[in-house]
Amino acid sequence: QAPLGSGIALSVGWQFAGVPAEPSALTLAVGVAVRRVLERVAGLTIALKWPNDLVFDERKLGGILLELAAEAHGGAHVVVGVGLNVALPAALLPSLCDWPRGAVDLETALGRAPPPRAVLAAALVNELAALLADYPTQGFAAYRTEWRSADFLRGRAVRLEESTGRSFGTALGIDADGALLVETDLGTRRRVVAGDVSVRSMA
């Protein structure tokens, strides 16, 4: 949907010798890696929305898509996809997502010209390669504290869409394995490993 040269749509493939521990938390670790790059290269601090959104000023800056396939011989192949809005036409931003405040790009967030896309892409590839090389031994533990410090949903009223239906509650953060913890409006605490979560308006 983005015009040529206005964003980054980057995929990185990696072969693991075996299925890594905590594979479901790998998406969250990738979020931390992208956050580190944006802080180091662009001087921008962002929030992370469980499980795969990049957030600035309550608006969506980008997203992460991860595909992991276990193989018959015991290995696993992962493709990490990162989408990042860099410098889009202002009129296009509202149509890029259905969040209440819409989308944002790096140029708007920084208030100036963003770093060149080639510089951003190179930094992302390097950071992701380091993450993927270390993940089988370090797991999510090396990223958990930083992810929690950037947690966009913690303490917010949320709406959870799952295959079993819709529920409402308050996000309590993530557990050690990267699952989302939600206290439902019925007073029960839930551990969510998959689903679509959005901030609920209290109006």
N, C-alpha and C positions, 0 to 999 in steps of 0.2 A: 504493500500500500504506500510505501514511502518513495518519493522521487529519487532518482539516481543520485548517489553521493550524499544523501541527507542523513544516513544512519549507518550503523554497523550490524550486519547479519553474519555472524561468525560461527562456524562449526569446527570443533576439534575432536578428532577420533583418537582413541587410546585402547591398547590391548593390555588387559590384566592377566597375570599368570593364573589367577583363580578369582572366584567371585569375592570382592572385598567385603570385609566386615562393615556393618552399618550402611549397606548400599542405598537405603532410602534417604539417608542423611547427606548423601553426596551432593544433591541439588543445593542444599543449604550451604555446604562448604564452598561450592562454586559461587554462591552469592557473596560470601565473605571475600573470596578471591577477587571478584569484580569490584567490590567495595574498596578493597585495598588499592587496586589500580586507579580508580577514579580519584581517590584521595591523594595518591602519590603523583599521578601524572596531570590531573586536572585541578587539584586543590579543592575538590568537592566532597563533602561528607554526606552520604546517603543513608536511608533506612532500608531495611529488608522486610518484605511482607511474606509470611509463610504461604506456600513453600517456595515460590519462584519469582517474585516480583521485586524490581528495583524501584525505590520510591524517593522522591524529593518534594518537599512542600505539599504533602498529601496528594501528589500527582504521580502517575506512572512514568518512570523514566526508561524502563526497559523490562526485559524478562528473560528467563532461563528455561530451556527445555532439555531434558536429559533422557536418553534412551540407552538402556543397559540390557544386553543380551548374553545369557550364559550359553556356553558352547559345550558340545558333547564331551570333548577331551578335558574339561575342567576349567578352561579359561573363560574369560568374559570380555566382551567388547563394549565400549561405551562411546557414545557420541554426545558431546556437550554442545548445545546451541545457545548462543548469547545474542539477544537483540537489544540494541541500544540506540535511542533517539539522539542524534548529534546536533543537526541544524536543519529543522524542517520548516516549511512555510507555516506561519502562525495560524492561518485559516484551516490547516489540515489537522492540527493537534487535537481539537475537540472530538474529531471523528475516530481517533485511533484507539480509544478504549471507552468503556461504559462507566468509568469511575465518576463520582459526583463532580470532581474538579478536573476531570479529563487527564490528558497526557502532558508531559513537559519534555523539552530537549535540553541538551547540555548548554547550548548557546543561551537559552533563556535562564537556566539555573545559575550560570556563571555571570550573566550580564555582560558578556564579552565573547569574542571569538573562541571557540573551543580548540583544544589541541588537534593537530591533523589526525584524520582517521587512521592513517598508516601507523602513526606513533601509538595511538590507542590500541589498535589491533595487535601490534607487535608486543606491547606490554601485556595484553590479555593472554596471548598465546604463551608467553613466558611464564606468567603466573599460573595459568591452568596446567601447563606441563609440570611445574614444580608440585602443584597440588596432587595431580594424578600419580606422579612418581612416588610421593610420600604417603598417599592415602592408605595403601594396604597395611602399612605398619603404624601410622599415626591415627587413622580413623577420624571420626568427627571430633574427638576430644581436643584436637589442636585448633579447632575453629569455633567450638561451642560458646566460649565466653564472649568472643567478639560478636558472634551472631546474636547472642542475648542482649548485648549492649546496643544493637541496631534494630531490635525487634519493634516493628511498626504496630503490631496488633496488640501487644501486651497491655492489659487493662481496658481494652476497648470492647464495646458491645459489638457482637458479630453475628452474622447469619451464615450458617453452614449448609451447603447443598451437597448431599450425598446420594448414592444410588438408592438408599433406603428412604430418602425424603429430605425435608427441610427442618432444621432446628435452629434455636436461638440461644445465645448465652454470652459469656464474657471470656475473652481470651486470657489465659493465665501464663502464657509463655510456652516454652518447649521443655521436654524432658531430656534426659541424657542421650537418648537415641535420635533426637530431632523431631519427635512426634509433637503435634500441637495439643496442648492441654486446654480444655474448655470446661467452664462451669456452666451448665445449662440453666435456663430459666426455671427449670423444675428442681434445681438444687443438687443435681448429680454432677459428678466430675467425669469427663470423658477424655480419652486419649485418641486423637484423630491422626491417622496415618495417610489418608487420601481424601480428597474432596475439594470443593471450591469454597473459599472463605472470603467474605466481604464485610467491610465495616457497616454496621447497622445504624441508620439514622434514628435518633431518639425523639425526633419531633413528633 
